[in-house]
Amino acid sequence: MKRGIPAALLLSASGLLGACSDTTTTAGAAGLAGTYDVVLSNNLVFVTSQDRDELRVLDLERTPREFIPAPNPLEPLAIPVIARPDALTRDVGYDAQGNDVAGPYIYARSSGGRDISVVAADRARLNEVTRLSTGQLITAFTAHGPVSETAPSVLFYALQTRPEAAEQLCGPFGGGVVMRQDLPGPENFDAAALPPALPVFCLRPADTVLSMIVLPVKAGVTESLVLAIRNVTGTSRLVRAVADGGSVEIPYKRPRPVPFSVPDYADLVDIPARFVTTHPTFIPSSGQENDRVREGRYVYVVLDELTCASTDCEGVIALDNGPGQTLSPTPVLARDASGTPMLTLRPSQGLPTGLTLRPDLEVRQVLGDGTVRIGRVPLLGIMPSSSGEITLFRADERRTFNLDRVPKPADPNNSETVDQRAAVAVELRDGNENVRAAQFQSIIVSQTGVNQKPCPPNAAVTNATVNVCDGTLPSGTYRFVFQGVLPGLLDLVRDVSVEDPPFLVETSLATSRGVMPGDTIVLANNVGACPQNIKVLRLEDQGDGRTRLLPDLADPDTLTALTDCATYANFSVRAGPLAKPYVLYAGLETSDSYVQRLAVGEPYTVSTQLDYYYHVDNFDLGRLPPAPPDPLPEPTFAQAPLTLTLTAVFGDAQRLNPGDRYLVVLQPRFRRFVFKVDTRDTSNLAAYRLPGTVVATNVGSGEAASSLAYIAYPSADGLLQFALEQITDNADNFQFVRAFQ
């Protein structure tokens, strides 16, 4: 179930490199030129070679894996098709158990073209059977295989304008049309005897079908299509229609995506989609054989960024057609494994350029405790993006992977995993970053939602009081430095040759803005620091962009320092012990990472606009809509937006030394499954920067079986094979990646 990359996005990737690829396994060259789409059928990967008006075929049953050779074995097999092919689809079919089965044909078209090549997908044929001429611009197509032994394959294609054959059904004016073409099997094919194409769905004026699929069909039942439609007015919609010429749309809608709010099913809006796909039957990881999720229940769509008018416009969502065998008349936004409306599945960077859903693939997972598991995923989603990243997600759970999970303690087989609580690590260190023996309860980390509902407490944190919500906490490191050196005021030089006044300390006006009366000046020479500090009485603007720091001559330590350390040429300025003694840094203790000064008990707001990016297993915001007449349950999580604050509440100068710091590390306990290709010059994969469409399958059997994904790279005129049970997450991968060009 591969799909979708915007052609404009691919064609805009200029400056593509033409380097050959050589990874741990060397693949034979196939002379690909224009790898814009791939499709999988009969354990064969068909890939476009657009510049040569051909298709090439990678045989997954060969050892070593290679392109099928031509009659001249020195050349790869080339299937001539329509000019400039850049889009492929195949006959989709399902057996009695709902498993994906291949049909007899694949189909090729080109952007802006009017013809469709019908290619026999059986490895004994592999030729263009016929070429369908529509006479109109084709914008999308989909197909399903025979539903019985005597039934034909059925191809649907969307035309931008109506041919004469559609005028009786749709009228002579208006928008385009979706046509149906029956195709007998290759063994009985007679182009002259093909039945005429029939119109089955009329589009509105200025509509364009961007993508479409056939939902799983049975013998004697009229097909249902799901259409992603964009209108020239700048709107998009996703609809389901029975392909019977009735043109009745069942709209797919979702709650209006208002930021930081619980979805309200009373306010539904059209779904702007540019790509759509569905899945075979799968059995959830916690389910039994009778808990199987039937094929086609969920429809996954890539949102249309061009026409989306909300803040939730990038990524993938799933729609639920209902659990029964009959399609629900009111499809809704799917719920994830927590039972709440799913979040949009976004790539961490860029826009989705492809999407496939495949059951029962093995994936290598490094858990939060460091253990490595290679386990089967009931339904895996693979989403390449324009940033070069590939994202894997749990399509069976309608949520992202969280690899920072740990084995379930009560599981005797050690096979189940559970989410870890978001946490905060707090450690008191001295000025040399050594851990102090004495640790004090000192920091409050708190998240509150709307109506000031606090997030759940986490008592397992040392030195801190923590209330945080899982699936929202940003990662980060903060240093609360007690009486810390102020940024830009470390080891400066003063003029000791001036006798009147005897003490002269000047800084730039910008640097001095962090200084307050009561702060301390520390004098030093090349031997060490002065034992006494100088207390700042006030600041005096010199009018030339500099500020003079004047000492408090009533302070005895100040007088001693001025006398004993008068010749010390270097100085630093520390925060004083009373007013705002904490100097806060986000990250390392540098001028660039300085945040602000804080008083004891003064909260620092990390963010006031935090939302949930992941729903943990026990997530609950009321589970809207409730089942009538049941009332809403009490939510276990705070409603977004969430405010995250950090507060230092301990500032005893008798127990804390100047320069002591609390190191606060926010630990969201969440790690996505994303990875990239190692594109360094030394990897010979430098051109593999822009991934496109993707297919995946299990190859082989027994211990030799492997779960493989194949992604087209228009930027390289090549195809990459990824061994999913070996790929390392959150890394640039070179091993277990094989290039075909």
MARDRENRO-351223 format. One record per residue (C-alpha): y, z, x. Coordinates in Angstrom, 3 decimals, m for minus. Layout:
        Y        Z        X
        Y        Z        X
...
END
This chain:
        Y        Z        X
    0.000    0.000    0.000
    2.668   m1.188    2.331
    6.197   m1.902    1.522
    9.685   m2.617    2.003
   12.471   m3.180    4.469
   15.844   m4.710    3.608
   15.963   m8.158    5.202
   19.669   m7.745    5.933
   18.939   m4.608    7.908
   16.348   m6.395    9.998
   18.361   m9.514   10.566
   21.347   m7.462   11.703
   19.399   m5.991   14.610
   20.934   m8.197   17.257
   20.196   m8.307   20.937
   16.449   m7.923   20.532
   14.470   m7.668   23.738
   11.566   m9.949   24.456
    9.533   m7.718   26.752
    5.773   m7.698   26.666
    4.111   m4.441   25.639
    1.415   m2.709   27.607
    0.280    0.781   26.684
   m2.910    2.630   27.493
   m4.770   m0.290   25.912
   m3.810   m3.890   26.515
   m3.849   m6.252   23.547
   m4.151   m9.996   23.673
   m1.092  m12.083   22.886
   m0.894  m13.893   19.564
    2.472  m15.593   19.980
    4.145  m13.748   17.108
    7.692  m14.820   16.350
    9.343  m13.151   13.371
    7.210  m10.127   12.398
    9.034   m9.185    9.209
    6.135   m8.048    7.055
    2.505   m6.943    7.183
   m0.172   m6.584    4.535
   m3.696   m5.153    4.701
   m6.695   m6.729    2.976
  m10.437   m6.696    3.764
   m9.820   m4.821    7.027
   m7.547   m7.642    8.109
   m3.879   m7.150    8.901
   m1.867  m10.241    7.965
    1.492  m10.502    9.724
    4.252  m13.052    9.417
    5.131  m15.305   12.313
    8.300  m16.458   10.624
    9.725  m18.741   13.283
    6.508  m20.787   13.256
    5.956  m20.842    9.464
    2.582  m19.177    9.940
    0.554  m16.044    9.358
   m1.537  m14.390   12.053
   m4.505  m12.154   11.291
   m5.468   m9.008   13.198
   m9.157   m8.173   12.763
   m9.759   m4.416   12.556
  m13.539   m4.845   12.800
  m13.477   m6.480   16.229
  m14.069   m4.510   19.392
  m11.703   m4.592   21.131
   m9.310   m5.096   18.250
   m7.636   m8.490   18.426
   m6.257  m11.400   16.443
   m8.832  m13.722   14.934
   m9.171  m16.727   17.242
   m8.712  m20.303   16.146
  m11.546  m22.849   16.461
  m10.156  m23.232   19.951
  m10.875  m19.637   21.060
   m8.023  m19.749   23.564
   m5.563  m19.722   20.676
   m5.163  m17.231   17.812
   m5.796  m18.433   14.301
   m2.603  m19.607   12.585
   m2.440  m20.029    8.806
    0.331  m22.514    7.931
    2.358  m21.310    4.929
    5.760  m21.882    3.346
    8.775  m22.169    5.657
   10.164  m18.970    7.170
    7.841  m16.409    5.516
    9.263  m12.893    5.566
    7.588  m11.153    2.606
    3.910  m10.619    1.833
    1.954   m9.044   m0.997
   m1.706   m8.897   m1.948
   m4.043   m8.627   m4.892
   m4.230   m4.904   m5.578
   m7.338   m3.619   m7.281
   m9.157   m0.366   m8.060
  m12.837    0.349   m8.576
  m14.295    2.638  m11.241
  m13.508    5.696   m9.094
   m9.904    4.635   m8.577
  m10.367    3.625   m4.940
   m8.288    0.802   m3.531
  m10.222   m2.479   m3.288
   m9.047   m5.795   m1.911
   m8.676   m8.889   m4.046
   m9.253  m12.511   m3.052
   m5.652  m13.451   m2.201
   m2.563  m12.536   m0.304
    0.793  m14.189   m1.021
    3.731  m15.201    1.178
    7.311  m16.073    0.299
   10.655  m16.319    2.083
   14.057  m14.855    1.273
   16.003  m17.493   m0.601
   12.864  m19.581   m1.092
   11.423  m21.153   m4.231
    7.763  m21.459   m3.233
    4.850  m19.051   m2.821
    1.874  m19.600   m0.537
   m1.457  m18.412   m1.935
   m3.792  m17.554    0.949
   m7.500  m16.748    0.698
   m7.964  m13.277    2.187
  m11.711  m13.478    2.740
  m12.425  m13.625    6.474
  m14.742  m16.585    5.850
  m11.846  m18.670    4.469
   m8.386  m17.591    5.686
   m6.516  m20.670    4.580
   m3.665  m21.555    2.260
   m5.368  m22.361   m1.045
   m2.282  m23.678   m2.788
    1.487  m23.561   m2.756
    3.216  m22.650   m6.004
    6.584  m24.286   m6.590
    8.752  m22.325   m9.039
   11.942  m24.383   m8.862
   14.041  m21.200   m8.865
   15.021  m18.508   m6.372
   12.240  m15.891   m6.033
   13.437  m12.315   m5.462
   10.211  m10.247   m5.703
    6.509  m10.556   m6.385
    3.389   m8.485   m6.948
   m0.233   m9.191   m7.861
   m3.500   m7.624   m8.933
   m7.050   m8.737   m8.361
   m9.632   m9.623  m11.002
  m10.413   m6.779  m13.427
  m13.852   m8.237  m14.122
  m16.193  m10.804  m12.600
  m14.838  m13.676  m14.667
  m11.195  m12.599  m14.735
   m8.545  m14.317  m12.584
   m6.179  m12.869  m10.034
   m2.762  m12.422  m11.571
    0.480  m13.045   m9.692
    3.846  m11.890  m11.051
    7.082  m13.124   m9.561
   10.735  m12.577  m10.449
   13.127  m15.512  m10.645
   16.881  m15.229  m10.332
   17.469  m17.876  m13.037
   15.355  m18.994  m15.967
   13.266  m22.149  m15.882
   12.838  m24.219  m18.997
    9.466  m22.618  m19.622
   11.224  m19.288  m20.235
   13.980  m20.515  m22.534
   11.938  m20.236  m25.707
   11.221  m16.555  m25.001
   14.433  m15.511  m23.280
   16.997  m18.065  m24.458
   18.727  m20.772  m22.432
   21.403  m18.497  m21.002
   21.506  m15.090  m19.390
   19.591  m13.521  m16.568
   16.381  m14.255  m14.737
   12.792  m13.758  m15.753
    9.481  m12.351  m14.547
    6.707  m14.936  m14.662
    2.922  m14.538  m14.714
    0.549  m16.941  m12.965
   m3.232  m16.711  m13.368
   m5.261  m17.850  m10.362
   m9.023  m18.451  m10.352
  m11.064  m17.382   m7.348
  m10.960  m19.469   m4.142
  m14.503  m20.712   m4.678
  m13.550  m22.332   m8.006
   m9.996  m23.235   m7.185
   m8.576  m26.463   m8.562
   m4.821  m26.776   m8.170
   m4.676  m29.530  m10.779
   m6.280  m27.269  m13.385
   m4.021  m24.238  m12.869
   m2.688  m22.849  m16.140
    1.102  m22.910  m16.464
    3.115  m19.863  m15.453
    4.226  m17.815  m18.459
    7.339  m15.674  m18.871
    6.503  m12.008  m19.531
    9.796  m10.151  m19.105
   13.404  m11.271  m19.576
   16.099   m9.865  m17.339
   19.634   m9.101  m18.380
   22.504  m11.244  m17.123
   23.312  m10.689  m13.429
   20.082   m8.719  m12.865
   18.016   m9.096   m9.699
   14.542   m7.641   m9.233
   14.417   m6.098   m5.751
   10.842   m4.856   m5.884
    8.014   m4.547   m8.373
    4.427   m3.375   m8.695
    1.612   m3.668  m11.213
    0.320   m0.304  m12.357
   m3.489   m0.004  m12.303
   m4.981   m2.288  m14.946
   m8.212   m2.424  m16.912
  m10.026   m5.255  m18.635
   m8.548   m6.015  m22.024
   m5.325   m4.079  m21.406
   m1.989   m5.801  m20.919
   m0.498   m5.128  m17.495
    2.408   m2.739  m17.006
    5.030   m3.554  m14.402
    7.447   m1.218  m12.666
   10.648   m3.040  m11.731
   13.448   m1.971   m9.390
   16.459   m3.882  m10.708
   19.945   m4.221   m9.247
   22.839   m5.647  m11.246
   25.785   m7.502   m9.755
   28.079   m4.905  m11.359
   26.913   m2.403   m8.738
   24.304   m0.519  m10.745
   20.560   m0.185  m10.317
   17.763    0.984  m12.552
   14.023    1.500  m12.462
   12.040    0.534  m15.554
    8.500    0.149  m16.759
    7.619   m2.796  m18.969
    4.459   m4.177  m20.549
    4.016   m7.739  m19.315
    3.616   m9.200  m22.812
    6.945  m10.969  m23.288
    8.383   m8.124  m25.367
   10.998   m7.204  m22.736
   10.911   m3.551  m23.818
   12.072   m1.298  m21.006
   10.899    2.264  m20.549
   13.493    3.720  m18.173
   12.530    5.965  m15.317
   15.206    8.642  m15.150
   15.798   11.793  m13.210
   18.129   14.761  m13.605
   21.614   13.975  m12.428
   21.578   14.829   m8.709
   24.348   17.412   m8.644
   24.550   19.123   m5.242
   23.216   22.664   m5.015
   22.109   22.882   m8.635
   18.852   23.353  m10.498
   17.848   20.013  m12.085
   18.986   19.867  m15.701
   16.601   17.764  m17.775
   19.201   17.470  m20.512
   21.349   15.254  m18.272
   19.273   12.288  m17.082
   20.495    9.231  m15.195
   19.054    5.892  m14.158
   17.267    5.776  m10.828
   18.793    3.380   m8.300
   15.783    2.003   m6.439
   15.287   m0.831   m3.968
   11.572   m0.486   m3.393
    8.637    0.807   m5.430
    4.946    1.523   m4.764
    2.069    3.619   m6.066
   m1.270    4.985   m4.868
   m5.067    5.011   m5.353
   m6.905    8.041   m6.715
   m6.939   11.117   m4.487
   m8.362   14.631   m4.664
   m5.833   17.403   m3.859
   m6.725   19.540   m0.853
   m7.167   22.625   m3.051
   m8.949   20.777   m5.864
  m12.479   19.900   m6.827
  m13.929   16.516   m7.673
  m12.847   16.904  m11.311
   m9.272   17.677  m10.222
   m8.705   14.165   m8.905
   m5.276   12.606   m9.422
   m5.768    9.239  m11.055
   m4.486    6.063   m9.467
   m0.948    5.121  m10.406
    0.042    8.502  m11.809
    2.938    8.773   m9.389
    5.383    5.992   m8.642
    7.234    6.402   m5.345
   10.590    4.698   m4.892
   13.003    4.215   m2.026
   16.476    4.939   m3.376
   19.026    2.138   m3.341
   21.845    3.331   m1.081
   23.993    0.341   m2.031
   24.392    1.250   m5.697
   23.665    4.971   m5.691
   26.708    6.933   m6.839
   25.563   10.461   m5.967
   25.187   12.502   m2.801
   21.412   12.196   m3.028
   21.044    8.517   m2.160
   18.916    8.283    0.945
   15.169    8.702    0.938
   12.158    8.671   m1.351
   11.400   10.299   m4.697
    8.325   10.225   m6.920
    8.144    9.768  m10.685
    5.342   11.173  m12.815
    3.689    8.878  m15.370
    1.721   11.789  m16.834
   m1.685   13.326  m16.064
   m3.748   11.516  m18.705
   m5.201    8.045  m18.741
   m2.399    6.879  m21.047
    1.007    6.252  m19.511
    3.590    8.764  m20.684
    6.412    7.257  m22.773
    8.884    9.514  m20.938
    8.186    9.514  m17.185
    9.927   12.340  m15.332
   10.812   13.379  m11.804
    7.603   14.605  m10.181
    7.077   18.223   m9.251
    5.938   19.258   m5.814
    3.180   21.667   m4.795
    5.378   24.646   m5.684
    5.629   23.494   m9.303
    9.350   22.771   m9.156
   11.159   19.408   m9.282
   10.596   17.689   m5.946
   13.304   17.297   m3.363
   14.234   13.870   m2.051
   12.126   13.035    1.004
   14.643   11.938    3.602
   14.143   10.629    7.104
   15.822   12.954    9.575
   17.891    9.991   10.780
   18.648    6.514    9.476
   17.495    4.786    6.291
   13.914    4.052    5.199
   12.710    0.634    6.326
    9.153    0.864    5.048
    6.812    3.003    2.978
    3.072    3.222    2.460
    0.788    5.698    0.693
   m2.804    6.010    1.818
   m5.515    8.558    0.928
   m7.894   10.416    3.237
   m6.276    9.702    6.600
   m6.736   12.063    9.538
   m3.577   13.457   11.121
   m3.165   15.604   14.211
   m1.252   18.754   13.336
   m0.033   21.380   15.806
    0.474   24.533   13.711
    2.987   27.309   14.175
    0.527   29.436   16.151
   m0.155   26.579   18.573
   m3.581   25.679   17.221
   m4.349   21.973   16.870
   m6.025   20.640   13.760
   m7.130   17.129   13.004
   m7.612   17.184    9.272
   m7.683   14.705    6.432
   m4.654   14.471    4.191
   m5.464   13.724    0.526
   m2.563   11.292    0.268
   m0.407   10.549    3.295
    3.025    8.972    3.137
    4.346    7.011    6.130
    8.050    6.174    6.209
    9.625    4.319    9.172
   13.406    4.424    9.364
   16.211    2.425   10.950
   16.703    5.121   13.603
   13.316    4.243   15.104
   11.703    7.412   13.781
    8.508    7.405   11.747
    8.141   10.224    9.222
    4.815   11.415    7.846
    4.870   13.384    4.588
    2.466   14.966    2.139
    2.556   12.464   m0.693
   m0.151   14.447   m2.486
    2.186   17.460   m2.527
    5.386   15.451   m3.040
    7.039   17.243   m0.136
    7.472   16.944    3.602
    5.037   18.263    6.161
    5.816   21.726    7.429
    3.888   21.925   10.683
    5.179   25.443   11.385
    2.494   26.910    9.117
   m0.239   29.333   10.185
   m3.864   29.856    9.119
   m4.231   31.836    5.914
   m5.353   35.369    6.829
   m7.720   35.716    3.870
   m9.414   32.367    4.486
  m12.851   33.019    6.036
  m13.195   29.389    7.114
   m9.759   29.375    8.734
   m9.102   26.047    7.040
   m6.177   26.835    4.738
   m2.644   27.347    5.984
    0.367   29.152    4.584
    4.103   28.955    5.140
    5.697   31.476    7.453
    8.696   33.428    6.321
   12.002   32.280    7.715
   13.015   34.862   10.279
   15.673   35.960   12.716
   15.059   37.224   16.257
   17.638   39.683   17.591
   17.595   41.051   21.137
   20.076   43.213   23.028
   20.682   42.000   26.579
   23.017   42.993   29.384
   25.596   40.774   31.020
   22.917   39.218   33.243
   20.792   38.260   30.223
   18.219   40.951   31.033
   16.693   42.691   28.031
   18.013   46.225   27.655
   15.487   49.014   27.259
   17.515   50.605   24.462
   17.729   48.424   21.364
   20.003   49.238   18.412
   19.945   48.156   14.769
   23.065   46.104   14.956
   23.129   42.723   13.163
   23.035   41.765    9.495
   21.904   38.237    8.631
   22.393   37.592    4.944
   22.090   34.656    2.562
   23.376   34.855   m0.979
   23.320   32.227   m3.699
   25.450   31.608   m6.751
   26.250   34.778   m8.677
   25.703   36.581   m5.364
   21.937   36.767   m5.840
   20.546   37.785   m2.436
   17.673   36.062   m0.764
   14.474   38.094   m0.216
   14.529   40.692    2.593
   12.436   40.281    5.714
   11.632   43.707    7.096
    9.682   42.408   10.093
   12.799   41.831   12.195
   13.801   44.163   15.029
   17.465   45.137   15.517
   18.611   43.409   12.335
   18.776   43.586    8.562
   17.709   40.184    7.280
   17.869   38.584    3.822
   17.161   34.864    4.054
   15.645   32.152    1.840
   12.771   30.031    3.096
   13.457   26.318    3.283
   17.216   26.645    3.827
   17.839   28.440    7.096
   19.414   26.244    9.797
   18.117   26.673   13.314
   20.626   28.014   15.812
   21.350   30.538   18.563
   24.333   32.883   18.529
   25.579   35.375   21.119
   27.601   38.409   20.033
   29.088   39.515   23.369
   30.492   43.058   23.286
   33.817   43.166   25.129
   32.992   39.705   26.335
   35.090   37.610   28.683
   37.349   35.404   26.602
   36.869   31.635   26.870
   38.957   30.046   29.613
   39.862   33.423   31.083
   37.088   33.893   33.624
   37.828   34.226   37.333
   41.401   32.889   37.247
   43.857   33.198   40.155
   47.169   35.084   40.116
   50.052   34.973   42.578
   49.889   38.215   44.617
   52.835   37.247   46.845
   55.370   38.079   44.157
   56.697   41.606   44.701
   58.960   41.892   41.667
   57.380   42.470   39.251
   54.447   43.941   41.209
   51.904   42.621   38.657
   52.035   39.029   37.430
   49.321   37.470   35.271
   50.002   34.211   33.485
   47.762   31.877   31.499
   48.284   28.704   29.582
   49.603   29.203   26.081
   46.484   27.649   24.574
   44.143   29.917   26.527
   46.090   33.057   25.724
   45.688   32.616   21.984
   42.402   34.501   22.178
   44.033   37.531   23.853
   45.103   40.572   21.845
   46.948   43.796   22.783
   44.315   46.295   23.815
   42.227   43.755   25.714
   41.420   44.462   29.341
   42.197   42.572   32.527
   39.552   42.844   35.224
   40.861   42.269   38.776
   38.480   41.042   41.479
   38.341   39.770   45.030
   35.626   38.127   47.062
   33.862   41.478   47.432
   33.705   42.556   43.802
   35.600   43.784   40.755
   38.152   46.550   40.613
   36.551   49.801   39.292
   39.380   50.299   36.785
   40.574   47.847   34.184
   44.117   46.978   33.183
   44.944   47.400   29.519
   47.065   44.654   27.943
   50.131   46.045   26.205
   51.620   42.838   24.910
   51.913   39.065   25.510
   55.145   37.336   26.422
   55.710   33.612   25.880
   57.422   32.163   28.958
   58.695   29.092   27.118
   57.076   26.676   29.574
   53.622   26.510   28.053
   52.482   29.695   29.739
   52.034   33.272   28.600
   52.454   36.465   30.666
   50.094   39.353   30.022
   51.978   42.630   30.429
   50.076   45.832   31.354
   50.154   49.143   29.485
   51.731   51.381   32.101
   51.055   54.455   29.947
   47.320   54.013   30.476
   46.026   55.992   33.511
   43.282   53.495   34.402
   45.887   50.747   34.370
   48.098   52.623   36.813
   45.153   53.276   39.138
   44.145   49.604   39.076
   47.680   48.441   39.777
   47.802   50.744   42.799
   44.335   50.385   44.277
   43.719   46.727   43.468
   47.198   45.256   43.879
   45.966   42.617   46.338
   43.065   41.379   44.209
   43.893   37.746   43.534
   41.323   36.928   40.845
   41.280   38.155   37.280
   39.357   37.804   34.022
   40.250   38.980   30.535
   37.761   40.815   28.343
   37.964   41.695   24.671
   39.072   45.265   24.187
   36.787   48.011   22.835
   38.638   48.523   19.558
   40.193   45.468   17.903
   37.674   42.624   17.560
   35.459   43.633   20.484
   32.820   40.957   19.855
   33.193   37.450   21.252
   30.932   35.049   19.371
   29.349   31.959   20.910
   27.114   29.377   19.223
   24.605   28.581   21.938
   25.403   29.233   25.575
   28.335   31.369   26.679
   30.770   28.566   27.467
   34.253   27.600   26.367
   32.859   24.693   24.374
   30.504   26.926   22.374
   33.068   29.681   21.666
   33.395   30.363   17.949
   35.754   33.319   17.391
   36.354   37.006   17.943
   34.930   39.506   15.493
   35.593   43.119   14.608
   32.719   45.508   14.035
   31.526   44.879   10.487
   33.414   41.584   10.150
   31.100   38.844    8.812
   30.987   35.383   10.316
   30.099   32.632    7.851
   27.681   30.156    9.394
   27.707   27.960    6.296
   28.730   28.128    2.660
   27.007   24.867    1.686
   23.323   25.406    2.373
   20.739   23.863    0.074
   16.954   23.813    0.014
   15.364   21.168    2.234
   11.775   22.321    1.631
   10.005   24.148   m1.206
    7.508   26.726    0.034
    4.355   27.422   m1.961
    5.865   30.304   m3.958
    9.234   28.655   m4.517
   10.658   29.317   m7.976
   14.123   28.793   m9.408
   13.011   29.257  m12.987
   10.736   26.192  m13.113
   12.944   24.154  m15.428
   12.310   23.040  m18.051
   10.300   26.026  m19.341
    7.430   25.442  m21.748
    8.842   26.248  m25.210
    9.109   28.823  m26.587
    8.683   30.660  m23.287
   11.908   31.993  m21.750
   12.882   31.199  m18.206
   11.047   33.408  m15.710
   13.011   35.469  m13.236
   13.616   33.240  m10.186
   12.120   34.407   m6.921
   14.653   32.454   m4.854
   18.435   32.365   m4.979
   20.121   29.352   m6.481
   22.068   27.132   m4.090
   24.674   26.738   m2.724
   23.812   29.485   m0.307
   26.210   31.325    1.965
   24.838   32.453    5.326
   26.705   35.190    7.193
   26.139   36.995   10.480
   27.655   40.452   10.938
   27.660   42.804   13.938
   27.766   46.393   12.645
   27.325   48.438   15.837
   30.124   48.808   18.363
   29.809   52.169   20.095
   31.498   51.778   23.474
   29.642   54.879   24.694
   26.287   53.125   24.222
   27.202   49.464   24.741
   28.530   48.237   28.061
   31.105   45.467   28.451
   29.207   42.205   28.571
   26.195   43.420   26.604
   25.243   40.812   24.057
   23.077   40.438   21.000
   21.133   37.208   21.143
   20.559   36.092   17.541
   18.086   33.237   17.024
   17.705   31.766   13.538
   14.081   30.740   12.971
   13.630   28.521    9.901
    9.853   28.296   10.476
    9.955   24.658    9.510
    9.006   21.586   11.525
    8.824   18.080   10.110
    6.297   15.512   11.203
    8.456   12.851   12.809
    7.807   10.854   15.953
    9.135    7.889   17.869
    7.921    5.277   20.295
    8.634    5.810   23.975
   11.108    2.979   24.547
   11.907    3.681   28.181
   11.730    0.641   30.423
    8.731    2.136   32.213
    6.717    2.148   28.972
    7.042   m1.626   28.404
    7.877   m0.796   24.775
   11.650   m1.034   25.125
   11.947   m3.647   22.372
   10.129   m1.534   19.786
   13.235    0.130   18.418
   13.492   m1.042   14.807
   10.334   m0.463   12.747
    9.750   m2.317    9.501
    6.967   m2.414    6.964
    3.797   m0.393    7.461
    0.135   m0.348    6.426
   m2.570    2.191    7.250
   m6.314    2.608    6.860
   m9.438    4.229    8.278
  m11.323    2.008   10.708
  m14.930    2.540   11.768
  m17.321    5.243   10.668
  m18.739    8.522   11.875
  m17.420    9.931   15.135
  m15.985    6.538   16.047
  m13.772    6.444   12.932
  m10.034    6.378   13.446
   m7.031    6.613   11.134
   m4.672    3.826   12.145
   m1.205    2.769   11.064
    0.251   m0.670   11.781
    4.005   m1.135   11.768
    5.840   m4.435   12.130
    8.716   m4.423   14.620
   11.111   m7.335   14.047
   13.063   m6.112   17.079
   10.089   m6.925   19.324
    8.285   m9.753   17.498
    5.320   m7.453   17.591
    3.043   m5.045   15.822
    2.306   m1.479   16.924
   m0.931    0.362   16.209
   m0.703    4.172   15.989
   m3.756    6.439   16.124
   m2.667    9.100   13.642
   m5.268   11.636   14.766
   m3.752   11.531   18.281
    0.010   11.069   17.783
    2.215   13.971   18.904
    4.871   15.063   16.451
    8.553   15.383   17.368
    8.039   13.408   20.577
    8.354    9.917   21.996
    4.811    8.565   22.067
    3.321    6.177   24.582
   m0.352    7.076   24.598
   m2.446    6.159   21.568
    0.032    3.381   20.790
   m1.161   m0.194   21.125
    1.037   m3.273   20.992
    0.147   m6.687   19.567
    2.540   m9.575   20.146
END
